[in-house]
Amino acid sequence: MSQDQLKLLTPTTVGDIAVKNRIFLAPMTRSRAGDGNVVTPLTATYYAQRASGGLLVSEGTQVSQEGVGYPATPGMHTDAQLAGWRVVTDAVHAAGGKIVAQLWHVGRQSLPVFQPGGGLPVAPSALADQGRAFTATGPVPYGVPRALETAEIARVVGDFANAARNAKAAGFDGVELHGANGYLIDQFLRDESNVRTDQYGGSVANRIRFLAEILDAVIDVFGAGRVGVRLSLPVSRPGLTDSNPDALVAEIAKLAERKKIAFIHMIQPVGGVMFAAGQPLLSPVIRHFYHGTLILNGGYTRETAEAAIEAGEAEAIAFGVPFLANPDLPARFATSAPLNPPQPAKFYGGGVEGYTDYPALA
């Protein structure tokens, strides 16, 4: 397949964002933020190296201290954090790229050590995540979180709005709400993790209300054409399931269509570590109700990504590990060049090694 034939390399628009190709950088936590959860100049190098992608989605970036759940991950809620990100966006734009900030609140996937005053993490309901938290001394079980009071939810929505304002001031081209992977928005969406009895729980319409209010708040900052949401509803695990994911996704897609947001970014694994036989295929549900840009992610190769674009399953494909290990991934796809092998032991933490030292094509 020649470069001229590769639809992945054709330009498109994502809402109000014009992009040069359909090979996007998926958001990936790299745990290399410095003191105060501030990104470093090395982070600017990392993203600028990958600016040949059509759209870069930043690593998860906390909207508040309450939203922190991992060490050495960046925030978007202090002046120092904003200044750090400005260096990143300037570097990406100088290299001809586009970048959106992924706004993140981990909810119950946190520990008191990360919380203001050592308090309990918050969640829609007082139900513990069944996974384990990563800490500097190794993994530990999550504890039972504190259920957000109804009156508190406006404050959390305000944290997302503030982070969006900071992202705009820092030069980002837009924002993606992290509604995936069992974090706070996802916790509200699924009926196993959300057993509330107020207007934010129970029916699907109630469970998507939190997402809807956050969308309104960030649209007020960026405009709908520069706002998207990431979902992972095909992927379930104990404690994080939904009894009717098709109906849930349909209502989210209708919401996205009403709001005219720029994109939905769906983790729907076709390969890789998140793939499991029998996962529901929910992208057609989105396609039925939502007419904006659909980005798919999850174990795609050059060939399966191109086939998905050709078939009209999505407008773009986001790549994680392949883009991590190959900063010039579009050029490699264009020429069918071999890919660098990833170094999983160096994915998280550290410095240059496994971060900015992957070689580009000669």
BANU-583830 format. One line per field, with one value per residue (C-alpha): x, y, z; residue in one letter. Coordinates in steps of 0.5 Angstrom, whole numbers, plus 500, padded with zeros to 3 digits. Layout:
BEGIN
east	c(X, ...) $
north	c(Y, ...) $
up	c(Z, ...) $
r	c(a, ...) $
% end
This chain:
BEGIN
east	c(500, 503, 503, 498, 493, 494, 487, 491, 495, 490, 488, 481, 478, 476, 471, 474, 481, 484, 489, 494, 493, 489, 494, 493, 497, 493, 494, 499, 501, 509, 509, 515, 512, 517, 515, 508, 506, 509, 511, 519, 522, 523, 516, 516, 521, 517, 511, 514, 518, 511, 508, 507, 501, 494, 492, 496, 492, 496, 497, 492, 492, 489, 484, 485, 489, 483, 483, 490, 491, 498, 505, 509, 503, 501, 496, 492, 490, 496, 500, 506, 503, 500, 507, 510, 504, 505, 513, 510, 504, 509, 514, 508, 506, 513, 514, 507, 503, 496, 495, 489, 489, 486, 482, 483, 480, 481, 475, 476, 482, 486, 489, 489, 496, 494, 488, 488, 489, 490, 482, 478, 478, 471, 467, 459, 458, 462, 464, 472, 475, 477, 484, 490, 494, 501, 505, 512, 513, 509, 501, 496, 489, 484, 480, 473, 472, 467, 461, 460, 454, 450, 451, 459, 458, 458, 465, 468, 464, 468, 474, 474, 472, 478, 482, 479, 481, 488, 489, 486, 491, 497, 496, 492, 488, 482, 481, 479, 475, 477, 471, 474, 478, 474, 476, 471, 466, 466, 464, 458, 456, 456, 451, 455, 460, 454, 448, 446, 439, 439, 439, 446, 444, 439, 437, 441, 439, 441, 448, 450, 448, 455, 458, 453, 454, 462, 461, 457, 462, 468, 464, 463, 471, 473, 467, 464, 468, 474, 472, 471, 470, 474, 470, 472, 465, 466, 472, 469, 472, 470, 466, 466, 461, 454, 448, 446, 452, 449, 443, 448, 453, 447, 445, 452, 452, 446, 448, 455, 450, 446, 452, 456, 462, 468, 470, 468, 475, 473, 477, 475, 480, 482, 488, 493, 493, 486, 483, 478, 474, 466, 467, 461, 462, 459, 462, 456, 452, 456, 455, 448, 447, 453, 455, 462, 469, 470, 476, 478, 483, 486, 491, 491, 496, 497, 493, 487, 487, 487, 482, 477, 478, 477, 470, 468, 468, 472, 475, 482, 485, 489, 496, 499, 505, 507, 507, 511, 516, 516, 516, 515, 510, 506, 513, 514, 507, 508, 514, 512, 518, 520, 517, 522, 521, 517, 521, 515, 520, 521, 514, 513, 518, 525, 528, 530, 531, 525, 522, 525, 531, 527, 530, 527, 528, 535) $
north	c(500, 507, 513, 516, 510, 511, 514, 515, 520, 524, 531, 532, 536, 535, 540, 547, 543, 542, 536, 534, 526, 521, 518, 521, 520, 517, 520, 516, 517, 517, 519, 524, 531, 534, 538, 541, 536, 541, 538, 539, 541, 534, 533, 539, 535, 528, 532, 536, 529, 527, 533, 529, 526, 529, 531, 529, 528, 530, 525, 525, 532, 533, 538, 539, 536, 532, 529, 526, 519, 517, 520, 524, 526, 533, 538, 544, 548, 552, 558, 553, 548, 552, 555, 548, 546, 553, 551, 544, 547, 552, 547, 542, 548, 550, 543, 544, 540, 540, 538, 538, 537, 531, 533, 528, 527, 520, 520, 513, 511, 515, 515, 519, 521, 525, 528, 535, 534, 527, 526, 521, 520, 522, 518, 518, 512, 510, 503, 502, 500, 493, 495, 497, 504, 505, 508, 510, 503, 499, 497, 498, 496, 502, 504, 506, 513, 518, 519, 526, 530, 533, 540, 539, 536, 544, 545, 539, 541, 548, 545, 542, 549, 552, 547, 548, 556, 554, 549, 555, 560, 555, 555, 548, 547, 544, 539, 532, 530, 523, 519, 512, 507, 507, 515, 520, 521, 514, 512, 516, 513, 506, 503, 498, 504, 509, 507, 514, 516, 523, 527, 524, 516, 511, 512, 513, 520, 522, 518, 522, 529, 530, 529, 534, 539, 538, 539, 545, 548, 547, 549, 555, 556, 553, 552, 546, 545, 544, 539, 532, 526, 519, 513, 506, 503, 496, 495, 492, 489, 487, 493, 497, 494, 497, 493, 496, 499, 500, 504, 508, 509, 511, 517, 519, 519, 523, 528, 529, 530, 535, 539, 539, 537, 536, 528, 522, 518, 511, 505, 499, 494, 490, 488, 489, 488, 491, 486, 481, 476, 478, 485, 489, 493, 500, 504, 503, 505, 512, 512, 512, 518, 522, 525, 529, 526, 519, 516, 509, 506, 500, 495, 498, 496, 500, 495, 495, 502, 503, 498, 502, 508, 505, 502, 509, 506, 512, 518, 517, 512, 514, 510, 509, 504, 504, 512, 512, 508, 511, 519, 519, 514, 517, 517, 510, 508, 512, 508, 501, 502, 497, 500, 501, 495, 499, 498, 497, 497, 505, 507, 510, 515, 516, 521, 521, 513, 510, 517, 522, 517, 512, 513, 517, 514, 517) $
up	c(500, 498, 501, 496, 498, 505, 508, 515, 512, 509, 513, 516, 521, 528, 530, 529, 529, 522, 522, 517, 518, 522, 526, 533, 539, 545, 552, 556, 563, 563, 570, 569, 572, 577, 584, 584, 579, 574, 567, 565, 559, 557, 556, 551, 547, 548, 545, 540, 537, 536, 533, 526, 528, 526, 534, 540, 546, 552, 558, 564, 567, 574, 574, 582, 588, 589, 582, 583, 584, 582, 583, 578, 574, 572, 573, 570, 577, 579, 575, 575, 572, 567, 565, 564, 559, 556, 554, 551, 547, 544, 542, 539, 535, 533, 530, 526, 531, 534, 542, 546, 554, 557, 563, 569, 576, 578, 583, 588, 584, 589, 596, 602, 601, 595, 598, 601, 608, 607, 607, 603, 595, 593, 588, 586, 591, 597, 593, 593, 586, 586, 583, 586, 587, 584, 590, 590, 595, 590, 589, 595, 595, 594, 600, 601, 598, 600, 596, 594, 597, 591, 593, 592, 585, 582, 585, 582, 575, 577, 577, 570, 568, 571, 568, 561, 562, 564, 558, 554, 557, 556, 549, 548, 542, 545, 551, 552, 558, 561, 561, 561, 565, 571, 573, 576, 570, 568, 575, 575, 568, 570, 574, 578, 581, 581, 586, 588, 589, 587, 580, 579, 580, 578, 570, 565, 564, 571, 571, 564, 568, 571, 564, 561, 566, 565, 558, 558, 563, 558, 552, 555, 555, 549, 544, 543, 536, 541, 546, 546, 551, 552, 553, 555, 556, 552, 557, 564, 570, 577, 580, 574, 569, 567, 566, 559, 556, 549, 552, 556, 550, 546, 551, 551, 543, 543, 548, 544, 538, 542, 544, 537, 541, 536, 538, 541, 543, 544, 547, 543, 543, 537, 540, 545, 553, 553, 548, 551, 547, 547, 549, 546, 539, 541, 536, 531, 537, 537, 529, 529, 534, 533, 527, 529, 529, 532, 534, 536, 540, 542, 539, 532, 527, 521, 517, 522, 523, 515, 514, 520, 516, 509, 512, 515, 522, 525, 522, 526, 530, 536, 537, 544, 545, 537, 538, 544, 541, 534, 535, 527, 527, 521, 517, 518, 516, 510, 508, 511, 515, 521, 528, 534, 540, 546, 553, 558, 564, 562, 561, 567, 571, 570, 565, 558, 557, 554, 553, 548, 546, 541, 535, 529, 521, 518) $
r	c(m, s, q, d, q, l, k, l, l, t, p, t, t, v, g, d, i, a, v, k, n, r, i, f, l, a, p, m, t, r, s, r, a, g, d, g, n, v, v, t, p, l, t, a, t, y, y, a, q, r, a, s, g, g, l, l, v, s, e, g, t, q, v, s, q, e, g, v, g, y, p, a, t, p, g, m, h, t, d, a, q, l, a, g, w, r, v, v, t, d, a, v, h, a, a, g, g, k, i, v, a, q, l, w, h, v, g, r, q, s, l, p, v, f, q, p, g, g, g, l, p, v, a, p, s, a, l, a, d, q, g, r, a, f, t, a, t, g, p, v, p, y, g, v, p, r, a, l, e, t, a, e, i, a, r, v, v, g, d, f, a, n, a, a, r, n, a, k, a, a, g, f, d, g, v, e, l, h, g, a, n, g, y, l, i, d, q, f, l, r, d, e, s, n, v, r, t, d, q, y, g, g, s, v, a, n, r, i, r, f, l, a, e, i, l, d, a, v, i, d, v, f, g, a, g, r, v, g, v, r, l, s, l, p, v, s, r, p, g, l, t, d, s, n, p, d, a, l, v, a, e, i, a, k, l, a, e, r, k, k, i, a, f, i, h, m, i, q, p, v, g, g, v, m, f, a, a, g, q, p, l, l, s, p, v, i, r, h, f, y, h, g, t, l, i, l, n, g, g, y, t, r, e, t, a, e, a, a, i, e, a, g, e, a, e, a, i, a, f, g, v, p, f, l, a, n, p, d, l, p, a, r, f, a, t, s, a, p, l, n, p, p, q, p, a, k, f, y, g, g, g, v, e, g, y, t, d, y, p, a, l, a) $
% end
